[in-house]
């Protein structure tokens, strides 16, 4: 049973290094883009079609499906503890109720985050960020960490997540990419862990996308696949940026996007079958 998947739409990596000077910023950005080894398919919220989203069980399932990277969402509890949860509330993916931002970590951890998906996942808990990155490193999975934030806590979220990663140390971390729709969260993360690559999330990519990416020091561009067109993909890739598209669960659509030049797709099923053939002519947009 799959509950709450968005049907193709979202709602709503390394030791730290000194921030580049203005004279070398362009070269540093190019270097950051070049060193991110992204797979074609990234497991969305772990393996959301196969296990409860944003859980340790989901990461293990993704690894069993030979996934190389997963994506997951991080928010802060009332006591500023970073945990994995997509929604601002508990109801959809746990047996609890209420806004995460008003609940302590201890209160959140009392709730089951797996039984709603299936009885074999009963007793799964909302993971902490530390638990998640530790497991991902052990499994050899890279990860796109998306910063979610309650309005007004964007900078705090970016700072707390970055400080957690710093405390764990580079040897304990998987290959990481931090992304967000929230510029303030990315700015705060950049100030503390400039050596971890960042990606800016858009629903529809604006005309000034490149200026936004450069201002935030982003290495990747992320967008809703339904709003992409070949010319726009060509513009972004021509500027040297990897383009990641969410959320793609149809192999034909994935192949069309790859044919246009999209670098990676996020999929609820990390085992999404990708045919090595050109299919752009078969897809109407």
C-alpha positions, -999 to +999 in steps of 0.1 A: +000+000+000+013+035-009-001+064+011+004+100+003+027+099-027+023+130-047+017+116-082+048+131-098+046+165-080+061+178-048+038+197-023+044+225-011+299+154-006+338+159+021+358+180+045+349+216+048+369+241+027+374+278+028+349+299+009+363+309-024+373+345-030+353+366-056+381+361-081+380+324-079+343+318-072+334+308-108+362+283-110+352+269-076+316+264-086+327+246-118+349+223-096+320+216-072+297+207-101+323+184-117+330+164-085+294+153-078+289+118-092+252+116-095+233+084-106+205+086-131+179+074-106+177+087-070+154+070-045+127+096-035+123+098+003+143+065+004+122+041-016+087+056-011+069+030-033+085+001-015+088+011+022+076+039+045+091+072+033+120+089+052+127+059+074+158+038+080+138+008+066+133+028+034+171+033+031+177-004+036+151-012+010+167+012-015+201-004-010+185-039-016+172-025-049+208-016-059+201+021-055+232+044-053+216+076-039+185+084-020+167+117-012+152+126+022+136+155+040+148+171+073+128+193+097+134+206+132+114+196+163+103+221+189+136+214+207+156+220+175+165+184+168+168+175+131+146+146+121+134+131+088+098+141+079+084+156+047+052+171+060+049+198+087+025+175+106+027+139+118-007+126+106+001+113+071+032+092+079+029+083+116+002+073+141+007+107+159-009+140+155+002+176+156+028+199+141+064+187+143+076+222+152+055+221+184+067+186+196+099+175+213+121+148+198+110+125+227+073+131+219+079+124+181+098+092+188+069+077+207+050+074+174+050+046+149+062+057+114+059+024+096+027+005+103+006+027+081+026+014+051+024-023+061+025-045+092+061-056+085+072-020+091+055-016+125+076+000+152+096+020+127+104+054+142+110+089+127+148+089+124+171+116+136+195+131+111+224+115+128+208+080+126+201+085+089+235+097+078+253+070+099+232+043+082+236+058+047+274+058+052+274+022+063+252+012+034+274+031+009+245+053-003+249+089-014+222+113-003+203+144-013+193+160+020+164+184+014+160+211+040+124+217+050+115+245+074+087+262+092+083+298+082+108+318+102+131+289+110+148+286+076+182+298+087+180+279+120+172+247+101+202+251+078+225+259+107+214+230+129+217+205+100+251+218+091+263+217+127+251+181+130+271+171+099+302+190+112+299+172+146+297+138+130+328+146+109+336+140+072+347+104+077+313+095+091+292+110+063+279+096+031+284+115-002+260+145+003+241+171-016+221+196+004+191+211-014+161+233-005+134+256-019+144+280+009+174+303+001+179+313+037+183+276+047+210+271+020+228+303+030+230+292+066+242+257+056+268+272+032+283+294+060+290+263+082+297+235+057+308+252+025+325+220+013+292+202+010+275+208-024+242+226-025+212+225-049+184+250-054+149+236-057+123+252-081+089+241-091+089+262-123+124+274-131+125+312-132+142+333-159+168+344-134+176+308-123+213+312-130+217+344-109+199+327-080+222+296-083+253+317-084+243+339-055+237+308-033+268+290-046+247+261-058+261+232-077+228+216-090+194+227-102+163+208-092+128+211-108+094+196-113+097+174-143+063+184-156+074+220-160+106+212-180+110+216-218+139+206-240+151+242-246+152+249-208+170+217-201+195+226-228+200+260-213+208+247-178+230+219-190+248+242-214+256+265-184+274+235-168+248+226-141+235+191-135+197+191-136+177+169-113+139+163-120+113+152-095+092+130-091+093+105-120+077+071-118+072+063-154+102+048-173+091+063-206+090+098-191+124+092-175+139+082-208+125+113-225+140+135-198+174+118-201+172+122-239+167+160-234+198+161-211+184+158-176+211+144-153+190+125-127+154+118-118+140+112-083+117+082-083+096+066-056+108+032-070+146+033-072+145+002-094+128+022-121+136+005-154+155+028-177+158+017-213+190+027-231+172+040-262+160+073-274+123+078-267+119+116-270+099+112-303+074+090-284+066+116-257+044+146-263+050+177-243 
